[in-house]
Structures are given as structure tokens and as C-alpha cells.
Amino acid sequence: MATFKVTINPLTGSSETVEAEDYSIQGSFAQFFDAEGNVIASYNTNSFASIVKQ
């Protein structure tokens, strides 16, 4: 599992940390997966600024 930092608002610096195996961006959603391929978190691409692997 890896740690990804999802920056929600770059102006305020607010962010969330997601523990996931991997992620993909499909259409208007970024989906985070566990080792079995289950979606454990999902963000609308309009609601975050960046995803950085820690």
C-alpha cells in the first residue's frame, strides 16, 4: 500500500491522505483501490487540485 496526498484546495493547503494500492482517473473521477481492486476512495476531478504519491 502507498500513501497518496490529495490536495483539495491549493489556496488553503487543505488536503486528505489516502492509503491505497493504486489509483486511476476515469472520466470525472479519481478512484483509489486496495490490493484486491476494491474502490476505497473516490474524488470528483473538479474537487481536487493534485494527487501526489508520498
Number of C-alpha atoms within 10 A of each C-alpha: 11 11 14 20 15 18 19 19 13 11 8 8 9 11 16 12 14 19 17 21 17 17 18 11 13 10 8 11 14 17 19 21 19 16 10 7 12 12 14 14 14 14 15 13 16 10 12 17 13 14 17 10 13 10
